Amino acid sequence: MHARSHTAAGLAVSVFLALVTVLPAQSFDNLFRVTGCKGDCQVKKPGGTAFEPVFTGKAYPFGTIVRTGLAGELFVLLSPGDSLRVLAQSELTVWEPEGTIANSNRIVRLDAGKVEIIAREGLAEKSLTVETALASVDSFVGRSTMELTKAKKPARNQLDLCQRIHTESDGSLRVRGPQFSIPKMKSGSSVRIESSLDRMITRITNEANDYLLNIENGTDAPVALETTTHSTVRICREQAPIGGKLVVSVLETAPDGKGKGNFAFVLGEPSLTSSGLPLIDEHALTGGVTTATATVGGTTNAPATQKDETLFQ
């Protein structure tokens, strides 16, 4: 009798442990909450036709657009330990990805403005993603900041969109974009990512610290580039006239703006060739914000011109 009881108890414990092993821990709350509102703060719920004032402390459904005005500010709470501070003139949307386990993943789409991300210790690598039209960021540790600005008058021959990412003293993260990735930006690192109107040109500028930049060529062997503060990598894309494959040219420049190296490849093919891009002074390029002074966090010693500053809001 006692033997059977012990056997049943042992079986129950085994089943419980198996369930604990299989079922992942809940990462986020069922909905997200908005709190700490200051100034003009609005939301537009899924299916809604107009924005309405935010109610502090209220839980909102996924797909809700959150917007702050000229002097607005608020916090988006994803869980007790994960939040975003949304600063003035910002707009974002919070999603739960389809097909994922409930409350295990969150995607924040930043369409304009600036956010500060606070991630709890032990957050799973891909459970929280903050994305823009230029790149997505995940693997958050500690605190980091992201900002997206658009040109006042977009033009095809200019870099019209700029994304800045900065990790605080206790933070780190991973960045991924079309044909490039930064596996890890450690604390105190900054990057500026700019793109043309048609997204065929991307310029990536290291604004602080040293980190690895991978050029994703569609194979299992990406090209690894060691970047230093103020160095730049420019990626140009075009469709091949025959076959329609994507041809990618990469130009790497040193911190002084002088050409360091270049190569080209057809996406999905491992061979590299000379890109044919001239090793010109990157600072001589027209348009864009190569010399803008504002940074997401920390400081930069890059020079500035009035022309560059007036391109962006």
N, C-alpha and C positions, 0 to 999 in steps of 0.2 A: 504493500500500500504506500509506504513512505518512498519506496524506490520509484513508484509510478509518479508520485507528486513531484519528486525532484526532477524526474525526466521531463514532465510537463512544464515545470518552471524553467528548466534549462532551454527547452524548445521555444518558449515564449520570449526569453531573453535573446536568443539567437535571431528570431524573427524581427524583434525590435531593432537590434543592432543592424540587421540587413536593411531595414527600412531607412534607418538613419544614414547608412552609407549611400543608398540609392537616391534618396530624396535630398535635393540641394537646399541649403538654408535660404530663407527668404531674405532678399537683399534690400528691397524697397517697400515703401508703403503702397497700399492699394491704389491711391490716387496721389496727386501732388498738391501741396498747399502753397498759398501765397501769403506772405506776412511781411511786416516791417515796411509797409507802404509809405512813401513820402512823395508829395507833389502829385503830378498827373500820372496815374497808373491805370491802365485799361486792359481788358481781356475780350476776346471774341471766341465764343464756344464753337465746337464743331457744328456745322450746319447753320450757324448764325450769319446774319447779314450785316451786322454793325457791331462796333466795339461798345462796351459798357464799363462803368467804373468797377474797380477791383474791390472785393470785400475781404478785408484782412482776416486771415485765419481760415478762410473758406477753402474746401477741397474742390479741385476742378478736374474734369475728365481729360483724358489724353486727346491730343489734337487741338487743344485750346491754344490760341495765340496770345502771348503776353507782351504788352507794349508799355514803354515808359516815355514820358514827354521830356520837355527841355530841362526841367529840374526834378524829374521823377527818379525814384529808386525803390527797389523792393527785393525781397528774398523769395526764391523758389525752393521749397523744402521737398526733397525726394525721399528722405528717411531721416531719422534723428541725427545721423552722422554725415549726411551728404546734402549739400545745398549749393545754390548759385546766387550770388549777389548780382542783380541786374541793375546796371547804372543807367544814367540819363540817355535818352534818345536811342533806346535799344528795342529790338523785337526778336522774339524767339518762340519756338513751339516745342512742347514736350510730348514725346511719343513712347508707347510701349510697342516694341517690334512684334509683328505678327509671327505666329509659329513658335514663340519662345515660351518657356515655363513662366507662369504668372509671377509677377513681381521680381523677376530675376534680371531684367535688362531694361535700361532706359536710354533713349536717344533724345538729345536736345539739339534742335536745328536753330542755329544763330543766323538770322538774316540781316541784322544790322546792329551796330553798337558794341558794347563792352560788358563782359561778365567776369566775375571772379568765381572760380570753382573751388569748393572745399570738399575733399574726399576723405572718408574715414580710413583708418588703418585696416588693412586686410581686405579692401575692396577688390573683387575679382577683376582681372585685366580688362576684359571686354564687356563688363556689366554696365558701364557708363560710357557713352560716346557723345562728344560734342562735335557737331559737324557744321561746315559752311559750304558754300559753292566751290571753295578751293581745296579744302582738306578736312579730314576727320581726325579727332584726337581721342585717345583712350589710354588705358593703363595708368590712370591717375593715382598719384600718391601725394598726400598733403595738399598744399595750396598752389594754384596757378591762375593765370589771367589770359583771356583771349579777347581780341578786338577785331571787328570787321568794318572797314570803311570803303565807301564807293566814290568814284570820281563824280564831280558835279555835272560834268558834260562828257560822258563816255564817248570815245572815238576808237576806231579800229586800229589806229597806229599808236595808241597809248596803252599803258597798263592801268586798267580802270578799276580793279578791285584789289584790296590790300588786306591781308590777314596777319595779325601779330599775335605771337604766343610767347608767354613768359612763365617760367617756373620760379616760385619763391624759394626761400632758403631751405624749406623742408619738403620741397616738392620734386616730382619727376613725372614724365609722361611720354607717350609715343605719338608720332605724327605720320599720317599716311595720305598721299594724294596721287593723282594720275602720273605714273612713271617715276614716282619718288617716295621715299619714306625716311623717317628719322627714328631708328629703333628705340633710342632713349635720349631724352633731354634731361640731364640731371639738374639739381638745384642751381638757381642763378643763371640759367641758360635762356636765350631769347632767339627767336627766328622771325623774319619778315617774309611772307609769301605774297607775290603779286602776280596778276594774270591779265592778259589782254581780253578785250570784249568777246572775241570768239573762242577764248580759252586755248588757243593754239600756242601761246607763249606763256611760260611760267618762269619767274625769277625768284630764287630763294636766297636770301641774304642772312648770314649768321650775324646776329647783333650782339651776342655775348656768349662767351665760353666756347670750348672745343667739343664737337660731337661729330658722330659718323652720319653721313648722308648716303643712302643707297639709291642708285638709279635702277628702277625696276624695268628690266628689258623683256619681260614676259617669259623668262626661263628660270631655272632653279638656281642660277648663279648671277645675282644682281651685281652691278658695278659699285664698289664701295669707295667713297670719297671722304677723306679726312678734311673737315672744315674748321677754320679758325675765325675769330672775331673779325667782322667786316669782309670776309671772303664771300664770293657769290657764285652761284651755279644757275645758268640760264638754260632752259629746256625749250626747244622749238619743235613743233610737230607739223607734219604735212602728209596728205594722202598721196601715195605713189601714183603717178599717171597710169601705170600699167599694173593691174592686179588689185589696186585700191588699198594695199596694206599701209599701215601707219609707219612713216619714217620719222625717227626721233633724232635730233641733233642736240648735243650737250656741249656747252662752253663753260669751263671752270676758270674763275679769275681769282687772283690773290687779293689780300686786304688792300693793297695800293691800287687796285683796279686794273692791273696789267694781266694780260692773258696768261693762264697757267697750263691749260691743256684743253683739247676738244676731241670728240669722237661722235660717231653716229651708228645707228643700228636700225634694223627693221624689227618691229615688235614681234616677239616670239622666236626670233632667231639669235643664236648665241654669238655670232661673229660681230666684231666691232671694226669700223673703218674710220679713217679721218673724216671729220664732219664737213670740212670745207669752209666752216665758219672762220673768219679772220680773227686772230688773237688781238682784238682791239681793246682799247681802254673802256671798260664797262661804264665808267662815269660819263663818257661822251654820248651815251645813248639818249635820244630825245624822248620826252614824255615820261610818264610813270612817276614813281616816288623814290627813286634810288637814293635821294639825299634828304628825305624827310627826317625831321629831328624827333618827333614825338615817338615814344616807345610805350609798350604795354606796361612794362615794369623795368626798373633799373634805369640806366642811362646809356647813351651812346655818344661817341665822339665824331660821328659822321658829319660832313659839312652839310650846309643847307642852302637852298636858293629859294627866292620868292616864287618862281615859276612852279617848283615842285610843291610848295606848301599850298598854293591856291588850287591845285588839281583836286584835292580831297576835302571833304567836309570836316 
